[in-house]
C-alpha cells in the first residue's frame, strides 16, 4: 500500500506547513486528523481531535513522534507494520494505536 497516495487522496486533505510528508484532513466538520509518514515511509503517525485543531500542536507532536520512532516502536510491540498483521489476519489495513503515542498506520 502506498500510504502517501492513500492519504493525499482523502477529502479535504492539505499539507502541514514545514513538515515534509505530513497532512491534515477532516472527513466531517467536527473531526480533524493530522498525520505524517514515518522516516521509512511504511507507517503513518497520526493524531486526531474532535471539534478542535491546533496546527502548531499537531506539527510539534508529529515531529516529536518522528524523532522518537525507534523508541516508540521498540517499546510498543503491538505497533507493527500492517504487512506483518496481514500474514496473521485477513484484514488489509491496520489502524494501530497506543494511549501514550500517536496512532500509526503502516504498510510495506
C-alpha positions in Angstrom: 0.0 0.0 0.0 1.2 3.5 -0.9 0.3 5.4 2.3 1.2 8.8 0.7 -1.2 8.1 -2.2 -4.0 7.0 0.2 -3.7 10.0 2.5 -3.3 12.6 -0.3 -6.5 11.1 -1.8 -8.6 11.9 1.3 -11.3 14.5 1.0 -10.2 18.0 2.4 -6.5 17.0 2.8 -3.9 19.8 2.9 -0.2 19.6 3.6 1.1 20.6 7.1 3.5 23.5 6.6 7.1 23.0 7.5 6.8 19.2 8.0 7.6 17.1 4.9 5.2 14.2 4.1 2.6 15.4 6.6 -1.1 16.3 6.1 -4.2 17.5 7.8 -7.7 16.3 6.8 -11.2 16.5 8.1 -13.8 14.0 6.8 -16.6 15.8 8.6 -16.7 19.3 10.2 -16.1 18.2 13.8 -13.5 15.5 13.3 -9.9 16.5 12.5 -6.9 14.3 11.7 -3.2 15.0 11.1 -0.6 12.5 10.0 3.0 12.2 8.9 4.9 9.4 7.2 7.4 7.7 9.3 11.1 8.1 8.3 11.0 4.8 6.3 7.6 5.7 4.7 6.0 2.5 5.9 3.9 4.0 8.7 1.6 6.9 9.3 2.0 8.6 12.6 -1.5 10.1 13.3 -3.4 12.1 15.8 -7.0 13.3 15.8 -9.3 15.6 17.7 -13.0 16.4 17.8 -14.2 20.0 17.4 -10.7 21.4 17.5 -7.4 21.6 15.6 -4.3 23.3 16.7 -1.9 23.1 13.7 1.2 24.1 15.8 0.5 21.4 18.3 -0.1 18.8 15.6 3.1 19.6 13.9 5.1 19.6 17.2 3.5 16.3 18.2 4.3 14.6 14.8 7.9 16.0 14.8 8.3 14.6 18.4 7.0 11.2 17.3 9.2 11.1 14.2 12.3 11.9 16.2 11.5 9.1 18.6 10.2 6.4 16.2 12.8 3.8 17.2 11.9 4.1 20.9 8.1 4.2 20.3 8.1 1.1 18.1 10.6 -0.8 20.3 8.5 -0.1 23.5 5.2 -0.9 21.8 5.4 -4.4 20.2 1.7 -4.1 19.1 2.7 -1.2 16.7 3.8 -3.5 13.9 3.7 -3.0 10.2 0.4 -3.8 8.5 2.2 -6.4 6.4 3.1 -8.4 9.5 -0.5 -8.3 10.6 -1.7 -9.3 7.1 0.2 -12.6 7.5 -1.7 -13.3 10.7 -5.0 -11.7 9.8 -7.1 -11.4 6.6 -7.5 -7.6 7.2 -5.7 -5.5 4.6 -5.3 -2.3 6.6 -4.4 -1.9 10.3 -5.0 1.1 12.4 -2.9 0.7 15.5 -2.7 3.0 18.5 -1.4 3.5 22.0 -2.6 5.8 24.7 0.9 7.4 25.1 1.8 7.8 21.4 0.2 9.0 18.2 -1.5 6.1 16.4 0.2 4.5 13.5 -0.9 3.1 10.2 1.6 1.1 8.3 2.4 -0.8 5.3 5.2 -2.4 3.4 
